């Protein structure tokens, strides 16, 4: 199964409904997550959190693409390069939205669920979640190339994203918006993908994973 048009619309529709519900319950969920803090979860979240931070995924995708090329695994090479491209494109949109919306993070001194407007101030960049955007963009690409891995991939992405709520760095609506953004960018790039260096440019995607 790949990210077909119907499945894409269904997934984004569900995320939109969840986003609306999350906006209403953001503070309730944040307070509940704070009460759930236990050493075991601290350890798990501490291990998962770096996966979605900074350029970790970008470096991993690029390294995987290089390794796949050396091993002549062209399908994996395509997937890795497209995942890297999805990371960059989704990240650019996410960065722009963060500073246009200017929403304080839950642990910011002036934390509030309200939107403050454009800002480059520290910790006024909660919406959308960069971790959620990145991990779902990359997961969606690999899930499209390797459908049998889709549930582990999306499960890992969800765990990393929810960890940001646990750490008081994002509201639930932030990670849902980030997930929707990452999925949307990944699907668009897969459909009309810019093929990696050495391949045809703007080639229409052909499903070889069914």
MOSULDA-V799853 format. One line per field, one symbol per residue. ss: DSSP state (H for helix, E for strand, L for the rest). phi: phi as a letter, one per 40 degrees, with the letter a starting at -180 (. if undefined). burial: b if it has 16 or more other C-alpha atoms within 10 Angstrom, else e. A space follows every 10 residues. Layout:
ss=???
phi=???
burial=???
This chain:
ss=LLLLHHHHHH HHHHHHHHHH HHHHHHHHHH HHHHHLLLHH HHHHHHHHHH HHLLLHHHHH HHHHHHHHHH LLLHHHHHHH HHHHHHHHHH HHHHHHHHHH HLLLLLLLLL LLLLLLLLLL LLLLLLLLLH HHHHHHHHHH HHHHHLHHHH HHHHHHHHHH HHHHHHLLLL LHHHHHHHHH HHHHHHHHHH HLLLLLLLLL LLLLLLLLLL
phi=.bccdccccc cccccccccc ccdcbdcccc cccccccbdc cdccccccdc cccfbdcccc cccccccccc cgcccccdcc ccccccdccc cccccccdcc cgcccdccdb dacccbgdab ccgbacbccc ccdccccccc cccccbdccc cdcccccccc cccccdcgba cdcccccccc cccccccccc cbccccdgbc cfcccbcbbc
burial=ebbeeeeeee ebeebbeebe ebbebbbebb eebeeeeeee eeeebeebbe bbbebebbee bbebbbebee eeeeebbbbb bbbbbbbbbb bebbeebbbb bbbbbbebee eebeeeebbe eebbbbbbbb bbbbbbbbbb bbbbbbbeeb eebbebbbbb bbbbbbbbbb bbbbbbbbbb bbbbbbbebb bebbbbeeee eeeeeeeeee
